[in-house]
Amino acid sequence: MAKKTPPAPKKKSTVHENAKLADLERNRSDATGQDLTTNQGLPINDNQNSLKAGPRGPSLLEDHILRDKITHFDHERIPERVVHARGSGAHGVFQVYEPLGKLTKAGFLNDPERRTPVFVRFSTVAGFRGSTDLARDVRGFAVKFYTDEGIYDLVGNNIPVFFIQDAMKFPDLVHSVKPEAHHEMPQAASAHETFWDFISLMPESMHMIMWAMSDRAIPRSLRMMEGFGVHTFRFINEKGESSFVKFHWKPLLGMHSVAWDEATKISGKDPDFHRRDLWEAIENGDYPEWELGIQVVPAKDEHKYPFDLLDPTKLIPEELVPVRRVGKMTLNRNPDNFFAETEQVAYDPGHLVPGIDFSNDPLLQGRLFSYPDTQLTRLGGPNHHEIPINRPISPMHNNQRDGHMRQTINKSHINYEPNTLGGGCPFQAGMKNGGFTSFPEPMEDMKVRAKSEKFMDHFSQATLFYNSQSKPEQNHIINALRFELGKVDTAAVRERMIGLLAFVDHDLAKQVADAFDIDVPEVEPPINQSIPADTPPADVQPYEETPLIQRSKALSMANTIKDTIRTRRIAILADADGAAVAKTLKATLESEGAMVKVIAPKMSKDVDQSLMTSTSVVFDAIAVVNQDPWAAYPDAKDFVSDAFRHAKAIALIGDAVALFDIWGMGDAKDAPGIVKGASGKAVSQSFISAIAAHRHWAREKDPVTAMKG
Ligand code: HDE
């Protein structure tokens, strides 16, 4: 699939980037060449011994140096985020391709020369701050834009829909998925009773469940996942005209995932796998890039679709409203200090700039309250906007004062408005000076606790998602559900889930039920269920003729870019006899942008890792040079058989192919994605194509059928 080349920016201006860098610089501390001091700047003479009444006597309360050190240490931790506690961040820039003035007056979306600084934090939702990166979970994808008109936060996820339709249910959802209240287990996993008990009673979650059980929930890399604003927002242009908009982030490296068995093994071998991958890519200059996409719905079409634009459990199929790619974000700098930047960053969907506004999505409306509220506890008070990572680059003036940890020293005693003593300042900006105005949406209705009728269709898009998956992707969903429900003790919960799945797709329900010997109830299928097998994917039919589209090409990761091995991690197993072959192959793969490690039984010059310290689950592909010495090592067998099980490209060079017979994997040597040749040169081109294809899922076996023999 050809990669779209974005139009080159006319001229690069770094003025805004520099403003943020200078702002952060003022707060950076560098101790190189400096003496140790207390927090008050008192030079410290002895950092080894506390002050005592004699060498064997008790410590003295007067030891202000010990107290200065220990008091600060005692308060080093702040509460972790209630959700999204585990995260990794990076700085970067955003640049729009061409002015979007017809749609929005937002300055950063209108000046292609402006490089707007951004800080992005990716996260998992359910686990604690130290939990594994490879949990089956939604990933947060939160972007803070430091624009000329103030901070704009696009606080999204890597899945375009959500579990629930109304903020009222969020605490229930989160309580159910977090570790259970009595014994605080399991960590970072939805595979437990309380979650599925809740879900089995929430049919509105079924679309999201399809995504969460798909490979989207176990990404290969944070750099290789899509991002979504989820809710419908509004654009407003200079004329005050409004349209609805959904935001997308499209990764230029394509979207890729790992296998579930691999994810569980990575969690043991390298729980920081995603964090490390992001950090290393940026350190190596392989800057992750995403294009910003927008789906725009004119105001007049608000009620045109069979779903409600305000319903966060629905997406707008790209076949109905194409995604227009309007700009590019590049992450180009790792934080200097995890706590100061990644931990203290405070996102808020309520941080808006003129030209962008909310819709009435009831989930979004609830979020507007939650984010600033939670920061009061997490960051300790109302001045968290003064923390360097949260400060806007645009000037900030108002009459708010005081509070915990106030940093700003406001000079005037005039802290009210209107005033004459301060010359009336700070003035209301007014619209002409870029003052923010909400879209004047007409409102007249009864106060009710209710939802619009279109919110009640809980299954059509769950079925659309399932229908749109390739066969291996469908199998992964089935197996994820078998795994998750297999961790549920209460039979009635499992049965309720099978009942809900039957509304999504009868065969899906049947295959999941097969692992538990549950009968699938006969249910009235939703309108677009059980489409004929020969229906081509990505049918585009005008809405007037077909109210619900049946398959969407954009929903399957099988259709993502597969033309590059850039930044892919490749292991070459080669001892001294294979060193020359390894060296040439490594050079060829690196010239294509891959990251290659040579692995031998022992560490030595030209060897990056020993067999003992490495594992194939942290690589995308492996090559084995020669049969010797690998046949003698059980670890080498695990290395290769895992790579085979996880459907990775494997190159067998020289007589390495014999290993498959020695290890009882003889049938496997002719499977897809296995490349054989006498030398590195002989295999390199086919190996590169096999790696670019990412995974060769045709090799997988159905675990339940396999168990049955
Ligand atoms: Fe959040 N969410 N959320 N959320 N969310 C938080 O805010 C909340 C929702 C998302 O890297 C919290 O600062 C409510 C949808 C991300 O710092 C909290 C509801 C989406 C992050 C909160 C939702 C998100 C958060 C916890 C339903 C995708 C991490 C700490 C009404 C569009 C941001 C914090 C970061 C974090 C509340 C639903 C994304 C508790 C009440 C939908 C990426 O305020």
Residues whose N, C-alpha, C, O or C-beta is under 5 A from the ligand:
A	BS01	HDE	R81 V82 V83 H84 R121 S123 G140 F141 A142 V155 G156 N157 F162 A167 F170 F228 G229 V230 V345 Y347 L363 G366 R367 S370 Y371 T374
